[in-house]
Amino acid sequence: MRFFSTWALTALLVSGFGFGTGAARANEAIEQGSVSPKTYVIGLDLSKSNPLVRDEGYAARAAARTAKEIAALPLKSRIMLRTFGSYDGSANGLKIDQVISSHARPDAVAKGIASIIASVPRLVDEGKLRAQGKTNIVPFLDTMSQVVDCGQSEVHVVLLTDGFEDSEYAHLTRYGGKLPLPEQPAYKGCDELLVLGLGQGGGSPSATKRLRASWQAYAEAAGFKQFSGLYDW
């Protein structure tokens, strides 16, 4: 089985979508640096339960929604895209870091990131990304909390996941399970935790409601100022 390397995906992002060649946005406040840079962590759940890995239509919608978040970012904002699923670094080799600049305009970066997200089902089919048997959302958040500083910039964490944690921390299903609250507010002062696709695949409004309550409590205990868990949008 052949996997996309970080270099290959970065090359796709840069060469295929023309960083620095996108239409300039007429935003004098951003150009003058009066809008503070932001940090966006984008996590792609590659677990088999998540529609992102198999449904091209869903992946396209998730990509478009994520692109909206990126396209409005000011200069010097940082984008960190990662995959998660199994607690196995070799299975989650997709790591893209990009800083918004005059050579990497937000609209061009948004197009590139959106294209990768929309391509996830195809990349999984081709064996370039690996669909995984676990859903380590909490461990992923624990890991990323070590590489962001909520005191230095406005931090948003966007997870494209169904929210059904399946790890040593918890096993959330349509019918039950409990998500433990973090012992320390590792994201204290961070602006937002946004989950896109919460409850997708569960086929139950009550399960989605329960998941939303669980992740709301988690986000508050972790220190996020805001939580949004969207089944659809």
mmCIF file of the C-alpha atoms, coordinates in Angstrom:
data_MODEL
# 
_entry.id   MODEL 
# 
loop_
_atom_site.group_PDB 
_atom_site.id 
_atom_site.type_symbol 
_atom_site.label_atom_id 
_atom_site.label_alt_id 
_atom_site.label_comp_id 
_atom_site.label_asym_id 
_atom_site.label_entity_id 
_atom_site.label_seq_id 
_atom_site.pdbx_PDB_ins_code 
_atom_site.Cartn_x 
_atom_site.Cartn_y 
_atom_site.Cartn_z 
_atom_site.occupancy 
_atom_site.B_iso_or_equiv 
_atom_site.pdbx_formal_charge 
_atom_site.auth_seq_id 
_atom_site.auth_comp_id 
_atom_site.auth_asym_id 
_atom_site.auth_atom_id 
_atom_site.pdbx_PDB_model_num 
ATOM 1   C CA . MET A 1 1   ? 0.000   0.000  0.000  1.00 0.00 ? 1   MET A CA 1 
ATOM 2   C CA . ARG A 1 2   ? 1.386   3.399  -0.992 1.00 0.00 ? 2   ARG A CA 1 
ATOM 3   C CA . PHE A 1 3   ? 0.748   6.499  1.110  1.00 0.00 ? 3   PHE A CA 1 
ATOM 4   C CA . PHE A 1 4   ? 0.900   10.175 0.259  1.00 0.00 ? 4   PHE A CA 1 
ATOM 5   C CA . SER A 1 5   ? 3.948   11.727 1.871  1.00 0.00 ? 5   SER A CA 1 
ATOM 6   C CA . THR A 1 6   ? 3.763   15.114 3.556  1.00 0.00 ? 6   THR A CA 1 
ATOM 7   C CA . TRP A 1 7   ? 5.967   16.432 0.762  1.00 0.00 ? 7   TRP A CA 1 
ATOM 8   C CA . ALA A 1 8   ? 3.665   15.096 -1.951 1.00 0.00 ? 8   ALA A CA 1 
ATOM 9   C CA . LEU A 1 9   ? 0.539   16.589 -0.421 1.00 0.00 ? 9   LEU A CA 1 
ATOM 10  C CA . THR A 1 10  ? 2.295   19.896 0.157  1.00 0.00 ? 10  THR A CA 1 
ATOM 11  C CA . ALA A 1 11  ? 3.412   19.881 -3.472 1.00 0.00 ? 11  ALA A CA 1 
ATOM 12  C CA . LEU A 1 12  ? -0.191  19.232 -4.532 1.00 0.00 ? 12  LEU A CA 1 
ATOM 13  C CA . LEU A 1 13  ? -1.347  22.110 -2.378 1.00 0.00 ? 13  LEU A CA 1 
ATOM 14  C CA . VAL A 1 14  ? 1.254   24.548 -3.661 1.00 0.00 ? 14  VAL A CA 1 
ATOM 15  C CA . SER A 1 15  ? 1.619   23.665 -7.327 1.00 0.00 ? 15  SER A CA 1 
ATOM 16  C CA . GLY A 1 16  ? -1.949  22.631 -8.021 1.00 0.00 ? 16  GLY A CA 1 
ATOM 17  C CA . PHE A 1 17  ? -3.631  25.677 -6.586 1.00 0.00 ? 17  PHE A CA 1 
ATOM 18  C CA . GLY A 1 18  ? -1.180  28.483 -7.122 1.00 0.00 ? 18  GLY A CA 1 
ATOM 19  C CA . PHE A 1 19  ? -0.287  30.003 -3.767 1.00 0.00 ? 19  PHE A CA 1 
ATOM 20  C CA . GLY A 1 20  ? 0.523   33.612 -4.457 1.00 0.00 ? 20  GLY A CA 1 
ATOM 21  C CA . THR A 1 21  ? -1.508  33.695 -7.676 1.00 0.00 ? 21  THR A CA 1 
ATOM 22  C CA . GLY A 1 22  ? -4.997  33.941 -6.204 1.00 0.00 ? 22  GLY A CA 1 
ATOM 23  C CA . ALA A 1 23  ? -7.037  37.111 -6.616 1.00 0.00 ? 23  ALA A CA 1 
ATOM 24  C CA . ALA A 1 24  ? -5.961  39.770 -4.104 1.00 0.00 ? 24  ALA A CA 1 
ATOM 25  C CA . ARG A 1 25  ? -8.537  40.632 -1.490 1.00 0.00 ? 25  ARG A CA 1 
ATOM 26  C CA . ALA A 1 26  ? -9.333  44.323 -1.107 1.00 0.00 ? 26  ALA A CA 1 
ATOM 27  C CA . ASN A 1 27  ? -8.932  44.463 2.628  1.00 0.00 ? 27  ASN A CA 1 
ATOM 28  C CA . GLU A 1 28  ? -6.797  47.403 3.695  1.00 0.00 ? 28  GLU A CA 1 
ATOM 29  C CA . ALA A 1 29  ? -7.092  46.578 7.382  1.00 0.00 ? 29  ALA A CA 1 
ATOM 30  C CA . ILE A 1 30  ? -5.541  43.178 6.807  1.00 0.00 ? 30  ILE A CA 1 
ATOM 31  C CA . GLU A 1 31  ? -2.829  44.553 4.523  1.00 0.00 ? 31  GLU A CA 1 
ATOM 32  C CA . GLN A 1 32  ? -1.886  47.150 7.123  1.00 0.00 ? 32  GLN A CA 1 
ATOM 33  C CA . GLY A 1 33  ? -1.646  44.512 9.818  1.00 0.00 ? 33  GLY A CA 1 
ATOM 34  C CA . SER A 1 34  ? -4.350  45.985 12.041 1.00 0.00 ? 34  SER A CA 1 
ATOM 35  C CA . VAL A 1 35  ? -6.151  42.625 12.257 1.00 0.00 ? 35  VAL A CA 1 
ATOM 36  C CA . SER A 1 36  ? -4.412  40.172 14.572 1.00 0.00 ? 36  SER A CA 1 
ATOM 37  C CA . PRO A 1 37  ? -3.259  36.847 13.081 1.00 0.00 ? 37  PRO A CA 1 
ATOM 38  C CA . LYS A 1 38  ? -5.157  33.702 14.038 1.00 0.00 ? 38  LYS A CA 1 
ATOM 39  C CA . THR A 1 39  ? -4.231  30.051 14.378 1.00 0.00 ? 39  THR A CA 1 
ATOM 40  C CA . TYR A 1 40  ? -6.433  27.376 12.834 1.00 0.00 ? 40  TYR A CA 1 
ATOM 41  C CA . VAL A 1 41  ? -5.917  23.704 13.667 1.00 0.00 ? 41  VAL A CA 1 
ATOM 42  C CA . ILE A 1 42  ? -7.850  21.508 11.218 1.00 0.00 ? 42  ILE A CA 1 
ATOM 43  C CA . GLY A 1 43  ? -8.191  17.845 12.169 1.00 0.00 ? 43  GLY A CA 1 
ATOM 44  C CA . LEU A 1 44  ? -9.423  15.265 9.652  1.00 0.00 ? 44  LEU A CA 1 
ATOM 45  C CA . ASP A 1 45  ? -10.877 12.133 11.228 1.00 0.00 ? 45  ASP A CA 1 
ATOM 46  C CA . LEU A 1 46  ? -9.879  9.173  9.072  1.00 0.00 ? 46  LEU A CA 1 
ATOM 47  C CA . SER A 1 47  ? -11.691 6.558  11.151 1.00 0.00 ? 47  SER A CA 1 
ATOM 48  C CA . LYS A 1 48  ? -13.928 4.236  9.149  1.00 0.00 ? 48  LYS A CA 1 
ATOM 49  C CA . SER A 1 49  ? -17.087 5.468  10.892 1.00 0.00 ? 49  SER A CA 1 
ATOM 50  C CA . ASN A 1 50  ? -16.615 9.016  9.593  1.00 0.00 ? 50  ASN A CA 1 
ATOM 51  C CA . PRO A 1 51  ? -18.406 9.781  6.266  1.00 0.00 ? 51  PRO A CA 1 
ATOM 52  C CA . LEU A 1 52  ? -15.440 11.946 5.282  1.00 0.00 ? 52  LEU A CA 1 
ATOM 53  C CA . VAL A 1 53  ? -13.483 8.854  4.232  1.00 0.00 ? 53  VAL A CA 1 
ATOM 54  C CA . ARG A 1 54  ? -16.091 7.352  1.906  1.00 0.00 ? 54  ARG A CA 1 
ATOM 55  C CA . ASP A 1 55  ? -18.715 9.923  0.827  1.00 0.00 ? 55  ASP A CA 1 
ATOM 56  C CA . GLU A 1 56  ? -17.488 12.291 -1.884 1.00 0.00 ? 56  GLU A CA 1 
ATOM 57  C CA . GLY A 1 57  ? -20.534 14.564 -1.626 1.00 0.00 ? 57  GLY A CA 1 
ATOM 58  C CA . TYR A 1 58  ? -20.139 14.922 2.117  1.00 0.00 ? 58  TYR A CA 1 
ATOM 59  C CA . ALA A 1 59  ? -16.389 15.513 1.781  1.00 0.00 ? 59  ALA A CA 1 
ATOM 60  C CA . ALA A 1 60  ? -17.049 18.276 -0.751 1.00 0.00 ? 60  ALA A CA 1 
ATOM 61  C CA . ARG A 1 61  ? -19.483 20.018 1.603  1.00 0.00 ? 61  ARG A CA 1 
ATOM 62  C CA . ALA A 1 62  ? -17.079 19.709 4.524  1.00 0.00 ? 62  ALA A CA 1 
ATOM 63  C CA . ALA A 1 63  ? -14.319 21.118 2.327  1.00 0.00 ? 63  ALA A CA 1 
ATOM 64  C CA . ALA A 1 64  ? -16.421 24.113 1.296  1.00 0.00 ? 64  ALA A CA 1 
ATOM 65  C CA . ARG A 1 65  ? -17.377 24.860 4.907  1.00 0.00 ? 65  ARG A CA 1 
ATOM 66  C CA . THR A 1 66  ? -13.749 24.692 6.030  1.00 0.00 ? 66  THR A CA 1 
ATOM 67  C CA . ALA A 1 67  ? -12.637 26.902 3.149  1.00 0.00 ? 67  ALA A CA 1 
ATOM 68  C CA . LYS A 1 68  ? -14.976 29.639 4.403  1.00 0.00 ? 68  LYS A CA 1 
ATOM 69  C CA . GLU A 1 69  ? -13.101 29.637 7.704  1.00 0.00 ? 69  GLU A CA 1 
ATOM 70  C CA . ILE A 1 70  ? -9.740  30.038 5.976  1.00 0.00 ? 70  ILE A CA 1 
ATOM 71  C CA . ALA A 1 71  ? -10.610 32.512 3.216  1.00 0.00 ? 71  ALA A CA 1 
ATOM 72  C CA . ALA A 1 72  ? -11.256 35.347 5.664  1.00 0.00 ? 72  ALA A CA 1 
ATOM 73  C CA . LEU A 1 73  ? -8.044  34.964 7.663  1.00 0.00 ? 73  LEU A CA 1 
ATOM 74  C CA . PRO A 1 74  ? -5.672  37.932 8.019  1.00 0.00 ? 74  PRO A CA 1 
ATOM 75  C CA . LEU A 1 75  ? -1.999  37.945 7.099  1.00 0.00 ? 75  LEU A CA 1 
ATOM 76  C CA . LYS A 1 76  ? 0.402   35.953 9.281  1.00 0.00 ? 76  LYS A CA 1 
ATOM 77  C CA . SER A 1 77  ? -2.369  33.571 10.337 1.00 0.00 ? 77  SER A CA 1 
ATOM 78  C CA . ARG A 1 78  ? -1.239  29.987 10.745 1.00 0.00 ? 78  ARG A CA 1 
ATOM 79  C CA . ILE A 1 79  ? -3.018  26.918 9.320  1.00 0.00 ? 79  ILE A CA 1 
ATOM 80  C CA . MET A 1 80  ? -2.163  23.467 10.709 1.00 0.00 ? 80  MET A CA 1 
ATOM 81  C CA . LEU A 1 81  ? -3.861  20.535 8.981  1.00 0.00 ? 81  LEU A CA 1 
ATOM 82  C CA . ARG A 1 82  ? -3.509  17.042 10.486 1.00 0.00 ? 82  ARG A CA 1 
ATOM 83  C CA . THR A 1 83  ? -5.170  13.651 10.243 1.00 0.00 ? 83  THR A CA 1 
ATOM 84  C CA . PHE A 1 84  ? -6.117  11.466 13.192 1.00 0.00 ? 84  PHE A CA 1 
ATOM 85  C CA . GLY A 1 85  ? -7.813  8.159  13.890 1.00 0.00 ? 85  GLY A CA 1 
ATOM 86  C CA . SER A 1 86  ? -5.678  5.385  15.311 1.00 0.00 ? 86  SER A CA 1 
ATOM 87  C CA . TYR A 1 87  ? -3.111  6.383  17.923 1.00 0.00 ? 87  TYR A CA 1 
ATOM 88  C CA . ASP A 1 88  ? -0.306  5.674  15.488 1.00 0.00 ? 88  ASP A CA 1 
ATOM 89  C CA . GLY A 1 89  ? 1.932   8.366  14.086 1.00 0.00 ? 89  GLY A CA 1 
ATOM 90  C CA . SER A 1 90  ? 2.831   6.319  11.006 1.00 0.00 ? 90  SER A CA 1 
ATOM 91  C CA . ALA A 1 91  ? -0.860  6.053  10.084 1.00 0.00 ? 91  ALA A CA 1 
ATOM 92  C CA . ASN A 1 92  ? -1.364  9.805  10.270 1.00 0.00 ? 92  ASN A CA 1 
ATOM 93  C CA . GLY A 1 93  ? 1.358   11.207 8.075  1.00 0.00 ? 93  GLY A CA 1 
ATOM 94  C CA . LEU A 1 94  ? -0.588  14.125 6.633  1.00 0.00 ? 94  LEU A CA 1 
ATOM 95  C CA . LYS A 1 95  ? 0.836   17.276 8.171  1.00 0.00 ? 95  LYS A CA 1 
ATOM 96  C CA . ILE A 1 96  ? 0.523   20.604 6.393  1.00 0.00 ? 96  ILE A CA 1 
ATOM 97  C CA . ASP A 1 97  ? 1.545   23.922 7.908  1.00 0.00 ? 97  ASP A CA 1 
ATOM 98  C CA . GLN A 1 98  ? 0.927   27.170 6.080  1.00 0.00 ? 98  GLN A CA 1 
ATOM 99  C CA . VAL A 1 99  ? 1.216   30.814 7.060  1.00 0.00 ? 99  VAL A CA 1 
ATOM 100 C CA . ILE A 1 100 ? -0.991  33.342 5.273  1.00 0.00 ? 100 ILE A CA 1 
ATOM 101 C CA . SER A 1 101 ? 1.185   35.900 3.494  1.00 0.00 ? 101 SER A CA 1 
ATOM 102 C CA . SER A 1 102 ? 1.357   38.062 0.399  1.00 0.00 ? 102 SER A CA 1 
ATOM 103 C CA . HIS A 1 103 ? 2.685   34.978 -1.406 1.00 0.00 ? 103 HIS A CA 1 
ATOM 104 C CA . ALA A 1 104 ? 0.151   32.575 0.133  1.00 0.00 ? 104 ALA A CA 1 
ATOM 105 C CA . ARG A 1 105 ? -3.105  34.475 -0.044 1.00 0.00 ? 105 ARG A CA 1 
ATOM 106 C CA . PRO A 1 106 ? -6.032  33.289 2.085  1.00 0.00 ? 106 PRO A CA 1 
ATOM 107 C CA . ASP A 1 107 ? -8.232  32.544 -0.938 1.00 0.00 ? 107 ASP A CA 1 
ATOM 108 C CA . ALA A 1 108 ? -5.524  30.403 -2.546 1.00 0.00 ? 108 ALA A CA 1 
ATOM 109 C CA . VAL A 1 109 ? -4.771  28.603 0.705  1.00 0.00 ? 109 VAL A CA 1 
ATOM 110 C CA . ALA A 1 110 ? -8.495  27.994 1.212  1.00 0.00 ? 110 ALA A CA 1 
ATOM 111 C CA . LYS A 1 111 ? -8.754  26.436 -2.272 1.00 0.00 ? 111 LYS A CA 1 
ATOM 112 C CA . GLY A 1 112 ? -5.786  24.180 -1.644 1.00 0.00 ? 112 GLY A CA 1 
ATOM 113 C CA . ILE A 1 113 ? -6.969  22.957 1.758  1.00 0.00 ? 113 ILE A CA 1 
ATOM 114 C CA . ALA A 1 114 ? -10.502 22.463 0.427  1.00 0.00 ? 114 ALA A CA 1 
ATOM 115 C CA . SER A 1 115 ? -9.216  20.396 -2.467 1.00 0.00 ? 115 SER A CA 1 
ATOM 116 C CA . ILE A 1 116 ? -7.354  18.043 -0.136 1.00 0.00 ? 116 ILE A CA 1 
ATOM 117 C CA . ILE A 1 117 ? -10.394 17.624 2.128  1.00 0.00 ? 117 ILE A CA 1 
ATOM 118 C CA . ALA A 1 118 ? -12.697 16.989 -0.825 1.00 0.00 ? 118 ALA A CA 1 
ATOM 119 C CA . SER A 1 119 ? -10.211 14.418 -2.143 1.00 0.00 ? 119 SER A CA 1 
ATOM 120 C CA . VAL A 1 120 ? -10.094 12.328 1.046  1.00 0.00 ? 120 VAL A CA 1 
ATOM 121 C CA . PRO A 1 121 ? -12.479 9.575  -0.205 1.00 0.00 ? 121 PRO A CA 1 
ATOM 122 C CA . ARG A 1 122 ? -10.485 9.213  -3.420 1.00 0.00 ? 122 ARG A CA 1 
ATOM 123 C CA . LEU A 1 123 ? -7.150  9.233  -1.588 1.00 0.00 ? 123 LEU A CA 1 
ATOM 124 C CA . VAL A 1 124 ? -8.433  6.519  0.736  1.00 0.00 ? 124 VAL A CA 1 
ATOM 125 C CA . ASP A 1 125 ? -9.647  4.447  -2.231 1.00 0.00 ? 125 ASP A CA 1 
ATOM 126 C CA . GLU A 1 126 ? -6.237  4.811  -3.860 1.00 0.00 ? 126 GLU A CA 1 
ATOM 127 C CA . GLY A 1 127 ? -4.431  3.797  -0.674 1.00 0.00 ? 127 GLY A CA 1 
ATOM 128 C CA . LYS A 1 128 ? -2.715  7.160  -0.303 1.00 0.00 ? 128 LYS A CA 1 
ATOM 129 C CA . LEU A 1 129 ? -4.495  7.738  3.001  1.00 0.00 ? 129 LEU A CA 1 
ATOM 130 C CA . ARG A 1 130 ? -5.448  4.948  5.395  1.00 0.00 ? 130 ARG A CA 1 
ATOM 131 C CA . ALA A 1 131 ? -8.966  4.516  6.767  1.00 0.00 ? 131 ALA A CA 1 
ATOM 132 C CA . GLN A 1 132 ? -8.511  3.644  10.426 1.00 0.00 ? 132 GLN A CA 1 
ATOM 133 C CA . GLY A 1 133 ? -10.217 1.464  13.011 1.00 0.00 ? 133 GLY A CA 1 
ATOM 134 C CA . LYS A 1 134 ? -10.117 3.811  16.005 1.00 0.00 ? 134 LYS A CA 1 
ATOM 135 C CA . THR A 1 135 ? -11.203 7.380  16.691 1.00 0.00 ? 135 THR A CA 1 
ATOM 136 C CA . ASN A 1 136 ? -8.707  9.086  18.981 1.00 0.00 ? 136 ASN A CA 1 
ATOM 137 C CA . ILE A 1 137 ? -10.197 12.567 19.161 1.00 0.00 ? 137 ILE A CA 1 
ATOM 138 C CA . VAL A 1 138 ? -9.197  13.318 22.753 1.00 0.00 ? 138 VAL A CA 1 
ATOM 139 C CA . PRO A 1 139 ? -5.579  12.161 22.254 1.00 0.00 ? 139 PRO A CA 1 
ATOM 140 C CA . PHE A 1 140 ? -5.411  14.308 19.112 1.00 0.00 ? 140 PHE A CA 1 
ATOM 141 C CA . LEU A 1 141 ? -6.597  17.336 21.078 1.00 0.00 ? 141 LEU A CA 1 
ATOM 142 C CA . ASP A 1 142 ? -4.095  16.535 23.838 1.00 0.00 ? 142 ASP A CA 1 
ATOM 143 C CA . THR A 1 143 ? -1.294  16.442 21.262 1.00 0.00 ? 143 THR A CA 1 
ATOM 144 C CA . MET A 1 144 ? -2.241  19.655 19.479 1.00 0.00 ? 144 MET A CA 1 
ATOM 145 C CA . SER A 1 145 ? -2.620  21.557 22.755 1.00 0.00 ? 145 SER A CA 1 
ATOM 146 C CA . GLN A 1 146 ? 1.165   21.286 23.059 1.00 0.00 ? 146 GLN A CA 1 
ATOM 147 C CA . VAL A 1 147 ? 1.826   23.150 19.820 1.00 0.00 ? 147 VAL A CA 1 
ATOM 148 C CA . VAL A 1 148 ? -0.580  26.093 20.066 1.00 0.00 ? 148 VAL A CA 1 
ATOM 149 C CA . ASP A 1 149 ? -0.452  29.070 22.401 1.00 0.00 ? 149 ASP A CA 1 
ATOM 150 C CA . CYS A 1 150 ? -3.821  30.623 23.140 1.00 0.00 ? 150 CYS A CA 1 
ATOM 151 C CA . GLY A 1 151 ? -2.118  33.536 24.834 1.00 0.00 ? 151 GLY A CA 1 
ATOM 152 C CA . GLN A 1 152 ? -0.269  34.540 21.674 1.00 0.00 ? 152 GLN A CA 1 
ATOM 153 C CA . SER A 1 153 ? -3.043  34.370 19.090 1.00 0.00 ? 153 SER A CA 1 
ATOM 154 C CA . GLU A 1 154 ? -6.724  33.599 18.646 1.00 0.00 ? 154 GLU A CA 1 
ATOM 155 C CA . VAL A 1 155 ? -6.884  29.811 18.308 1.00 0.00 ? 155 VAL A CA 1 
ATOM 156 C CA . HIS A 1 156 ? -9.641  27.885 16.538 1.00 0.00 ? 156 HIS A CA 1 
ATOM 157 C CA . VAL A 1 157 ? -9.730  24.093 16.405 1.00 0.00 ? 157 VAL A CA 1 
ATOM 158 C CA . VAL A 1 158 ? -11.872 22.675 13.583 1.00 0.00 ? 158 VAL A CA 1 
ATOM 159 C CA . LEU A 1 159 ? -12.495 18.918 13.649 1.00 0.00 ? 159 LEU A CA 1 
ATOM 160 C CA . LEU A 1 160 ? -14.104 17.111 10.724 1.00 0.00 ? 160 LEU A CA 1 
ATOM 161 C CA . THR A 1 161 ? -15.397 14.166 12.709 1.00 0.00 ? 161 THR A CA 1 
ATOM 162 C CA . ASP A 1 162 ? -18.593 12.363 13.663 1.00 0.00 ? 162 ASP A CA 1 
ATOM 163 C CA . GLY A 1 163 ? -17.601 12.814 17.310 1.00 0.00 ? 163 GLY A CA 1 
ATOM 164 C CA . PHE A 1 164 ? -17.860 9.135  18.230 1.00 0.00 ? 164 PHE A CA 1 
ATOM 165 C CA . GLU A 1 165 ? -14.712 8.810  20.345 1.00 0.00 ? 165 GLU A CA 1 
ATOM 166 C CA . ASP A 1 166 ? -13.334 5.260  20.257 1.00 0.00 ? 166 ASP A CA 1 
ATOM 167 C CA . SER A 1 167 ? -10.106 5.158  22.262 1.00 0.00 ? 167 SER A CA 1 
ATOM 168 C CA . GLU A 1 168 ? -8.770  4.125  25.643 1.00 0.00 ? 168 GLU A CA 1 
ATOM 169 C CA . TYR A 1 169 ? -10.472 7.238  27.040 1.00 0.00 ? 169 TYR A CA 1 
ATOM 170 C CA . ALA A 1 170 ? -14.018 6.420  25.943 1.00 0.00 ? 170 ALA A CA 1 
ATOM 171 C CA . HIS A 1 171 ? -16.178 4.406  23.580 1.00 0.00 ? 171 HIS A CA 1 
ATOM 172 C CA . LEU A 1 172 ? -19.038 6.615  22.445 1.00 0.00 ? 172 LEU A CA 1 
ATOM 173 C CA . THR A 1 173 ? -21.748 4.924  20.415 1.00 0.00 ? 173 THR A CA 1 
ATOM 174 C CA . ARG A 1 174 ? -25.225 5.718  19.190 1.00 0.00 ? 174 ARG A CA 1 
ATOM 175 C CA . TYR A 1 175 ? -26.590 4.102  22.348 1.00 0.00 ? 175 TYR A CA 1 
ATOM 176 C CA . GLY A 1 176 ? -24.305 5.374  25.073 1.00 0.00 ? 176 GLY A CA 1 
ATOM 177 C CA . GLY A 1 177 ? -20.848 5.910  26.472 1.00 0.00 ? 177 GLY A CA 1 
ATOM 178 C CA . LYS A 1 178 ? -19.349 8.707  28.513 1.00 0.00 ? 178 LYS A CA 1 
ATOM 179 C CA . LEU A 1 179 ? -16.677 11.201 27.535 1.00 0.00 ? 179 LEU A CA 1 
ATOM 180 C CA . PRO A 1 180 ? -14.350 12.030 30.452 1.00 0.00 ? 180 PRO A CA 1 
ATOM 181 C CA . LEU A 1 181 ? -13.647 15.684 31.097 1.00 0.00 ? 181 LEU A CA 1 
ATOM 182 C CA . PRO A 1 182 ? -10.046 16.894 30.848 1.00 0.00 ? 182 PRO A CA 1 
ATOM 183 C CA . GLU A 1 183 ? -8.258  17.259 34.175 1.00 0.00 ? 183 GLU A CA 1 
ATOM 184 C CA . GLN A 1 184 ? -6.522  20.452 33.061 1.00 0.00 ? 184 GLN A CA 1 
ATOM 185 C CA . PRO A 1 185 ? -7.756  23.286 30.800 1.00 0.00 ? 185 PRO A CA 1 
ATOM 186 C CA . ALA A 1 186 ? -5.121  22.704 28.133 1.00 0.00 ? 186 ALA A CA 1 
ATOM 187 C CA . TYR A 1 187 ? -6.918  25.137 25.789 1.00 0.00 ? 187 TYR A CA 1 
ATOM 188 C CA . LYS A 1 188 ? -7.525  27.860 28.345 1.00 0.00 ? 188 LYS A CA 1 
ATOM 189 C CA . GLY A 1 189 ? -8.295  31.089 26.520 1.00 0.00 ? 189 GLY A CA 1 
ATOM 190 C CA . CYS A 1 190 ? -8.601  29.444 23.104 1.00 0.00 ? 190 CYS A CA 1 
ATOM 191 C CA . ASP A 1 191 ? -11.408 30.884 21.046 1.00 0.00 ? 191 ASP A CA 1 
ATOM 192 C CA . GLU A 1 192 ? -13.373 27.965 19.612 1.00 0.00 ? 192 GLU A CA 1 
ATOM 193 C CA . LEU A 1 193 ? -13.758 24.229 19.176 1.00 0.00 ? 193 LEU A CA 1 
ATOM 194 C CA . LEU A 1 194 ? -15.818 23.584 16.043 1.00 0.00 ? 194 LEU A CA 1 
ATOM 195 C CA . VAL A 1 195 ? -16.911 20.038 15.174 1.00 0.00 ? 195 VAL A CA 1 
ATOM 196 C CA . LEU A 1 196 ? -18.267 19.549 11.667 1.00 0.00 ? 196 LEU A CA 1 
ATOM 197 C CA . GLY A 1 197 ? -20.279 16.353 11.172 1.00 0.00 ? 197 GLY A CA 1 
ATOM 198 C CA . LEU A 1 198 ? -21.174 15.659 14.792 1.00 0.00 ? 198 LEU A CA 1 
ATOM 199 C CA . GLY A 1 199 ? -23.373 12.551 14.907 1.00 0.00 ? 199 GLY A CA 1 
ATOM 200 C CA . GLN A 1 200 ? -23.035 11.837 11.183 1.00 0.00 ? 200 GLN A CA 1 
ATOM 201 C CA . GLY A 1 201 ? -23.500 8.140  10.490 1.00 0.00 ? 201 GLY A CA 1 
ATOM 202 C CA . GLY A 1 202 ? -25.249 7.580  13.800 1.00 0.00 ? 202 GLY A CA 1 
ATOM 203 C CA . GLY A 1 203 ? -28.695 7.864  12.272 1.00 0.00 ? 203 GLY A CA 1 
ATOM 204 C CA . SER A 1 204 ? -30.182 9.211  15.485 1.00 0.00 ? 204 SER A CA 1 
ATOM 205 C CA . PRO A 1 205 ? -31.125 12.767 16.500 1.00 0.00 ? 205 PRO A CA 1 
ATOM 206 C CA . SER A 1 206 ? -30.990 11.767 20.164 1.00 0.00 ? 206 SER A CA 1 
ATOM 207 C CA . ALA A 1 207 ? -27.460 10.395 19.724 1.00 0.00 ? 207 ALA A CA 1 
ATOM 208 C CA . THR A 1 208 ? -26.388 13.652 18.078 1.00 0.00 ? 208 THR A CA 1 
ATOM 209 C CA . LYS A 1 209 ? -27.912 15.635 20.930 1.00 0.00 ? 209 LYS A CA 1 
ATOM 210 C CA . ARG A 1 210 ? -26.095 13.502 23.499 1.00 0.00 ? 210 ARG A CA 1 
ATOM 211 C CA . LEU A 1 211 ? -22.808 13.859 21.623 1.00 0.00 ? 211 LEU A CA 1 
ATOM 212 C CA . ARG A 1 212 ? -23.228 17.620 21.431 1.00 0.00 ? 212 ARG A CA 1 
ATOM 213 C CA . ALA A 1 213 ? -23.791 17.834 25.195 1.00 0.00 ? 213 ALA A CA 1 
ATOM 214 C CA . SER A 1 214 ? -20.727 15.661 25.841 1.00 0.00 ? 214 SER A CA 1 
ATOM 215 C CA . TRP A 1 215 ? -18.429 17.685 23.625 1.00 0.00 ? 215 TRP A CA 1 
ATOM 216 C CA . GLN A 1 216 ? -19.847 20.962 24.900 1.00 0.00 ? 216 GLN A CA 1 
ATOM 217 C CA . ALA A 1 217 ? -18.900 19.930 28.438 1.00 0.00 ? 217 ALA A CA 1 
ATOM 218 C CA . TYR A 1 218 ? -15.491 18.785 27.241 1.00 0.00 ? 218 TYR A CA 1 
ATOM 219 C CA . ALA A 1 219 ? -14.817 22.060 25.415 1.00 0.00 ? 219 ALA A CA 1 
ATOM 220 C CA . GLU A 1 220 ? -15.760 24.124 28.448 1.00 0.00 ? 220 GLU A CA 1 
ATOM 221 C CA . ALA A 1 221 ? -13.566 22.049 30.758 1.00 0.00 ? 221 ALA A CA 1 
ATOM 222 C CA . ALA A 1 222 ? -10.691 22.272 28.267 1.00 0.00 ? 222 ALA A CA 1 
ATOM 223 C CA . GLY A 1 223 ? -10.881 26.070 28.363 1.00 0.00 ? 223 GLY A CA 1 
ATOM 224 C CA . PHE A 1 224 ? -12.421 26.930 24.994 1.00 0.00 ? 224 PHE A CA 1 
ATOM 225 C CA . LYS A 1 225 ? -14.493 30.119 24.975 1.00 0.00 ? 225 LYS A CA 1 
ATOM 226 C CA . GLN A 1 226 ? -16.967 28.694 22.461 1.00 0.00 ? 226 GLN A CA 1 
ATOM 227 C CA . PHE A 1 227 ? -18.143 25.325 21.157 1.00 0.00 ? 227 PHE A CA 1 
ATOM 228 C CA . SER A 1 228 ? -20.141 24.530 18.033 1.00 0.00 ? 228 SER A CA 1 
ATOM 229 C CA . GLY A 1 229 ? -21.112 20.981 17.084 1.00 0.00 ? 229 GLY A CA 1 
ATOM 230 C CA . LEU A 1 230 ? -22.814 20.818 13.707 1.00 0.00 ? 230 LEU A CA 1 
ATOM 231 C CA . TYR A 1 231 ? -24.500 17.720 12.330 1.00 0.00 ? 231 TYR A CA 1 
ATOM 232 C CA . ASP A 1 232 ? -25.121 19.549 9.088  1.00 0.00 ? 232 ASP A CA 1 
ATOM 233 C CA . TRP A 1 233 ? -24.805 23.136 7.848  1.00 0.00 ? 233 TRP A CA 1 
# 
